Amino acid sequence: MVEIKTIGVLTSGGDAPGMNPAIRAVVRTAISYGMKVFGIRKGFGGLIKGEMEEMTLRSVSDIINRGGTILQTIRCPEFETEEGLLKAKSMARVFNIDAIVVIGGDGSFRGARDLSRHGVYVMGLPGTIDNDIGCTEVTIGFDTCLNTVQDAIDKIRDTAYSHERCSVVEVMGRDAGYIALYVGISGGAEVVLMPEKKYDMEKDVIKPIIEGRNRGKKHYIVVVAEGAADSIEVAREIEARTGIGTRATILGHLQRGGSPTVQDRVLASTMGVKAVELLSKGIVNRIMCVQNGKVVDIDIEEALEMKKNMDEKLIDISRILSL
């Protein structure tokens, strides 16, 4: 048990809708417990350089509805070195920071873990649209991303129907297919391609499209996670083998932005409050997680060892409903 009087908060890695509500929750809860809070700009890189300032209640007014992160975020190769870690530790001491709340994904948590091994206390909040953190059922930003992608697919479907086309929609997910799977189900896709599942072009892509055409379908949606295949090449293959006009749409960073949904705002707020409550009790080096629908905390070392497997039942549901 340790005494925490001053905390820092930073966002790291890719931005995710809900990071601002998380920052807001951390700052307001800390102030309510009589703690000082420093906002660290540009992630671990800003920590190394001392780019931080004390935050007040006013600092986080009117940000709960904003996407992105007011603290900004960059990737920092220097922080991955021993020298970078020591600089970060030294700078935390300069500002008398007792613990740092890190909002980000798996890579950010590994950075936080490395800091903790150097004697800097940390807390982690899972903020990533990829939903690929093993210890938690859902991450901050995932729900907003799904709604953004779903809205785009609904619009693409309108023009696909009008022209009797096949639309290949590429979504984010270099190593994880959660976005592709969820919007594939919600968007009624004929085909979903994910990094976790190898696919056969003839059997898994061409065949269902041809079978759909033979049943009288007038349009087709193929959702591709960026780590599963080249969406432009998939579109070319479909058009060449079926004769159906096919267009590829890469949604890109559109998926990261936008005002966070109610679910993401509540999740971020709940996790932010819990993280600071734990710090107020002298409990440190934990990751906030959702397990069985509830926000819990897990030791950071244990959390990083946990693996997340794709829900096979959801994959079966996607396959059944695409008929």
C-alpha positions as CSV (number, residue, x, y, z in Angstrom):
1,M,0.0,0.0,0.0
2,V,1.4,3.4,-1.0
3,E,0.2,7.0,-0.6
4,I,-0.7,8.7,-3.9
5,K,-1.0,12.5,-3.9
6,T,-0.2,13.4,-7.5
7,I,-1.1,11.5,-10.6
8,G,-0.4,11.9,-14.3
9,V,-2.7,10.8,-17.1
10,L,-1.7,10.1,-20.7
11,T,-3.2,8.6,-23.9
12,S,-0.9,6.4,-26.0
13,G,-1.0,4.5,-29.3
14,G,-3.9,4.9,-31.7
15,D,-6.7,7.3,-30.6
16,A,-10.1,5.9,-29.8
17,P,-13.5,7.5,-29.1
18,G,-14.0,7.6,-25.4
19,M,-10.5,8.6,-24.4
20,N,-11.7,12.1,-23.6
21,P,-14.5,10.9,-21.2
22,A,-11.8,8.7,-19.6
23,I,-9.5,11.6,-19.1
24,R,-12.4,13.6,-17.7
25,A,-13.3,10.9,-15.2
26,V,-9.7,10.5,-14.0
27,V,-9.2,14.3,-13.5
28,R,-12.6,14.9,-11.8
29,T,-12.3,11.9,-9.5
30,A,-8.7,12.6,-8.6
31,I,-9.6,16.2,-7.6
32,S,-12.6,15.0,-5.6
33,Y,-10.1,12.9,-3.6
34,G,-7.8,15.9,-3.1
35,M,-5.1,14.8,-5.5
36,K,-3.2,16.8,-8.1
37,V,-3.5,15.7,-11.7
38,F,-1.1,16.4,-14.5
39,G,-2.1,15.9,-18.1
40,I,0.8,14.5,-20.1
41,R,0.7,15.4,-23.7
42,K,1.7,13.1,-26.6
43,G,1.8,9.9,-24.7
44,F,5.1,8.4,-23.4
45,G,7.0,10.7,-25.7
46,G,5.6,13.7,-23.8
47,L,6.4,12.0,-20.5
48,I,10.1,11.7,-21.5
49,K,10.2,15.4,-22.6
50,G,8.1,16.7,-19.6
51,E,5.3,18.0,-21.8
52,M,2.7,18.2,-19.1
53,E,0.6,20.7,-17.1
54,E,-1.7,20.6,-14.1
55,M,-5.3,20.0,-14.9
56,T,-8.3,21.5,-13.2
57,L,-12.1,20.8,-13.4
58,R,-12.2,23.4,-16.1
59,S,-9.5,21.6,-18.1
60,V,-12.0,18.7,-18.8
61,S,-15.2,20.7,-19.3
62,D,-17.0,20.1,-22.6
63,I,-14.9,17.2,-23.7
64,I,-17.1,14.2,-22.9
65,N,-18.7,14.4,-26.4
66,R,-15.5,14.9,-28.3
67,G,-13.7,12.1,-30.2
68,G,-9.9,11.7,-30.2
69,T,-7.9,12.8,-27.2
70,I,-7.3,16.3,-26.0
71,L,-3.9,15.1,-24.6
72,Q,-2.9,13.9,-28.1
73,T,-0.9,10.7,-28.8
74,I,2.2,9.7,-30.6
75,R,4.2,6.5,-30.9
76,C,7.5,6.8,-29.2
77,P,10.3,4.3,-30.2
78,E,12.7,5.9,-27.6
79,F,10.4,4.8,-24.8
80,E,11.0,1.2,-25.8
81,T,14.7,1.6,-24.8
82,E,16.2,1.4,-21.4
83,E,17.4,4.9,-21.7
84,G,13.9,6.2,-22.6
85,L,12.4,4.4,-19.6
86,L,14.9,6.0,-17.3
87,K,14.2,9.4,-18.8
88,A,10.5,8.9,-18.2
89,K,11.0,7.8,-14.7
90,S,13.2,10.8,-14.0
91,M,10.7,13.2,-15.4
92,A,7.9,11.7,-13.3
93,R,10.0,12.5,-10.3
94,V,10.7,16.0,-11.5
95,F,6.9,16.7,-11.4
96,N,6.4,14.6,-8.1
97,I,4.1,12.3,-9.9
98,D,3.3,9.2,-7.8
99,A,1.3,7.2,-10.3
100,I,0.4,7.4,-14.0
101,V,-2.9,6.5,-15.6
102,V,-2.3,5.1,-19.1
103,I,-5.2,5.0,-21.5
104,G,-4.4,2.9,-24.6
105,G,-4.0,-0.5,-26.1
106,D,-1.8,-3.6,-25.6
107,G,1.4,-1.8,-26.6
108,S,0.6,1.1,-24.2
109,F,0.1,-1.4,-21.4
110,R,3.4,-3.1,-22.1
111,G,5.0,0.4,-21.8
112,A,3.1,0.9,-18.5
113,R,4.3,-2.5,-17.3
114,D,7.9,-1.6,-18.1
115,L,7.5,1.6,-16.1
116,S,6.1,-0.3,-13.2
117,R,9.2,-2.6,-13.3
118,H,11.3,0.6,-12.9
119,G,9.4,1.7,-9.8
120,V,6.8,4.0,-11.4
121,Y,3.3,3.1,-10.3
122,V,0.7,2.8,-13.0
123,M,-3.0,2.2,-13.8
124,G,-4.3,1.1,-17.2
125,L,-7.5,1.8,-19.0
126,P,-8.1,-0.2,-22.3
127,G,-8.7,2.3,-25.1
128,T,-8.6,0.9,-28.6
129,I,-11.1,0.4,-31.4
130,D,-9.7,-3.0,-32.2
131,N,-11.1,-4.7,-29.0
132,D,-8.0,-6.9,-28.9
133,I,-6.9,-6.7,-25.3
134,G,-7.0,-10.2,-23.8
135,C,-8.1,-9.3,-20.2
136,T,-11.3,-7.4,-21.1
137,E,-14.5,-8.3,-22.9
138,V,-14.7,-4.8,-24.5
139,T,-12.5,-1.8,-24.9
140,I,-13.2,1.9,-24.8
141,G,-13.8,3.0,-28.4
142,F,-15.0,-0.3,-29.9
143,D,-18.7,0.5,-29.8
144,T,-18.3,3.9,-31.4
145,C,-16.2,2.4,-34.1
146,L,-18.8,-0.2,-34.8
147,N,-21.5,2.3,-35.2
148,T,-19.4,4.5,-37.5
149,V,-18.6,1.5,-39.7
150,Q,-22.2,0.3,-39.7
151,D,-23.4,3.8,-40.8
152,A,-20.8,3.7,-43.7
153,I,-21.9,0.2,-44.8
154,D,-25.6,1.2,-44.8
155,K,-24.7,4.1,-47.2
156,I,-22.6,1.8,-49.3
157,R,-25.4,-0.7,-49.5
158,D,-27.7,1.9,-51.0
159,T,-25.5,2.5,-54.0
160,A,-24.6,-1.2,-54.3
161,Y,-28.2,-2.1,-54.7
162,S,-28.8,0.7,-57.2
163,H,-26.1,-0.6,-59.5
164,E,-26.4,-4.3,-58.7
165,R,-22.8,-4.3,-57.4
166,C,-20.7,-6.1,-54.9
167,S,-19.0,-3.8,-52.4
168,V,-15.8,-4.8,-50.6
169,V,-15.4,-2.8,-47.4
170,E,-12.1,-2.8,-45.7
171,V,-12.1,-2.1,-42.0
172,M,-9.3,-1.7,-39.4
173,G,-7.9,-4.8,-37.7
174,R,-4.3,-5.6,-38.6
175,D,-4.2,-8.6,-36.2
176,A,-7.7,-8.9,-34.9
177,G,-11.0,-9.3,-36.8
178,Y,-13.5,-8.1,-34.1
179,I,-14.6,-5.0,-36.1
180,A,-15.1,-7.1,-39.3
181,L,-17.0,-9.8,-37.5
182,Y,-19.4,-7.5,-35.6
183,V,-20.2,-5.3,-38.5
184,G,-20.4,-8.3,-40.8
185,I,-23.2,-9.6,-38.7
186,S,-24.9,-6.2,-38.1
187,G,-24.5,-5.2,-41.8
188,G,-25.7,-8.4,-43.3
189,A,-22.5,-9.1,-45.2
190,E,-22.3,-12.2,-47.5
191,V,-18.6,-12.6,-46.6
192,V,-16.4,-11.7,-43.7
193,L,-12.6,-12.1,-43.9
194,M,-10.6,-11.9,-40.6
195,P,-6.9,-12.4,-39.8
196,E,-7.8,-15.2,-37.4
197,K,-9.3,-17.4,-40.1
198,K,-7.6,-18.5,-43.3
199,Y,-9.9,-18.4,-46.3
200,D,-10.2,-20.0,-49.7
201,M,-11.1,-17.5,-52.4
202,E,-13.1,-19.9,-54.4
203,K,-15.0,-21.5,-51.5
204,D,-15.3,-18.7,-49.0
205,V,-15.8,-15.7,-51.3
206,I,-16.7,-16.5,-54.8
207,K,-19.1,-19.4,-54.1
208,P,-21.4,-17.5,-51.6
209,I,-21.7,-14.5,-54.0
210,I,-22.6,-16.7,-57.0
211,E,-25.1,-18.6,-54.9
212,G,-26.6,-15.3,-53.8
213,R,-26.9,-14.1,-57.4
214,N,-28.6,-17.4,-58.3
215,R,-31.2,-16.8,-55.6
216,G,-31.9,-13.4,-57.1
217,K,-29.8,-11.1,-54.9
218,K,-29.1,-7.6,-56.3
219,H,-26.2,-6.5,-54.2
220,Y,-23.4,-8.0,-52.0
221,I,-21.3,-6.8,-49.1
222,V,-17.9,-8.3,-48.4
223,V,-16.2,-7.0,-45.2
224,V,-12.4,-7.4,-45.0
225,A,-10.3,-6.7,-42.0
226,E,-7.1,-5.0,-43.2
227,G,-4.9,-7.8,-41.8
228,A,-6.8,-10.5,-43.6
229,A,-6.4,-9.6,-47.3
230,D,-5.9,-6.8,-49.8
231,S,-9.4,-5.4,-50.3
232,I,-8.6,-4.0,-53.7
233,E,-7.3,-7.4,-54.9
234,V,-10.3,-9.2,-53.5
235,A,-12.6,-6.8,-55.4
236,R,-10.7,-7.5,-58.6
237,E,-10.9,-11.2,-58.1
238,I,-14.6,-11.1,-57.5
239,E,-15.3,-9.1,-60.6
240,A,-13.1,-11.2,-62.7
241,R,-14.6,-14.5,-61.6
242,T,-18.3,-13.5,-61.3
243,G,-18.7,-10.7,-63.8
244,I,-20.4,-8.7,-61.1
245,G,-19.3,-5.1,-60.9
246,T,-17.3,-4.8,-57.7
247,R,-15.8,-1.8,-55.9
248,A,-13.5,-1.6,-52.9
249,T,-14.0,1.0,-50.2
250,I,-11.2,1.5,-47.6
251,L,-12.7,3.3,-44.6
252,G,-9.3,4.0,-43.0
253,H,-9.1,6.5,-40.1
254,L,-12.7,7.5,-40.5
255,Q,-13.2,4.6,-38.0
256,R,-11.2,6.3,-35.2
257,G,-13.1,9.6,-35.1
258,G,-16.5,10.8,-34.0
259,S,-18.4,11.5,-30.9
260,P,-18.3,8.5,-28.5
261,T,-21.5,6.5,-28.0
262,V,-23.4,6.3,-24.7
263,Q,-21.8,2.9,-24.1
264,D,-18.3,4.2,-24.6
265,R,-18.9,7.3,-22.5
266,V,-20.2,5.2,-19.6
267,L,-17.5,2.6,-19.9
268,A,-14.7,5.2,-20.0
269,S,-16.2,7.1,-17.1
270,T,-16.7,4.0,-15.0
271,M,-13.2,2.8,-15.6
272,G,-11.7,6.2,-15.0
273,V,-13.4,6.5,-11.6
274,K,-12.5,3.0,-10.5
275,A,-8.8,3.5,-11.4
276,V,-8.6,6.6,-9.2
277,E,-10.5,5.1,-6.4
278,L,-8.0,2.3,-6.3
279,L,-5.1,4.7,-6.3
280,S,-6.7,6.6,-3.4
281,K,-6.5,3.3,-1.5
282,G,-2.8,2.9,-2.4
283,I,-3.6,0.1,-4.9
284,V,-1.4,0.3,-7.9
285,N,-0.2,-1.5,-11.1
286,R,-3.7,-2.7,-12.2
287,I,-5.5,-2.8,-15.5
288,M,-9.3,-2.0,-15.6
289,C,-11.2,-4.7,-17.4
290,V,-14.7,-5.8,-18.2
291,Q,-15.4,-9.4,-17.1
292,N,-18.9,-10.9,-17.0
293,G,-20.3,-7.5,-17.8
294,K,-18.7,-5.8,-14.8
295,V,-15.6,-3.5,-14.5
296,V,-12.9,-5.2,-12.4
297,D,-9.2,-4.7,-12.0
298,I,-6.4,-7.2,-12.6
299,D,-2.7,-7.1,-11.9
300,I,-0.9,-5.6,-14.9
301,E,1.5,-8.6,-15.2
302,E,-1.3,-11.1,-15.1
303,A,-3.4,-9.0,-17.5
304,L,-0.7,-8.9,-20.2
305,E,-0.5,-12.7,-20.1
306,M,-4.1,-13.2,-20.9
307,K,-5.1,-14.1,-24.4
308,K,-8.4,-13.3,-26.2
309,N,-9.9,-15.8,-28.6
310,M,-12.4,-15.0,-31.3
311,D,-15.9,-16.1,-30.3
312,E,-16.6,-19.2,-32.5
313,K,-20.3,-18.9,-31.9
314,L,-20.3,-15.4,-33.4
315,I,-18.4,-16.7,-36.4
316,D,-21.1,-19.5,-36.9
317,I,-23.8,-16.8,-36.6
318,S,-22.2,-14.7,-39.3
319,R,-21.9,-17.8,-41.5
320,I,-25.6,-18.8,-41.0
321,L,-27.0,-15.3,-41.5
322,S,-25.0,-14.7,-44.7
323,L,-26.9,-17.5,-46.5
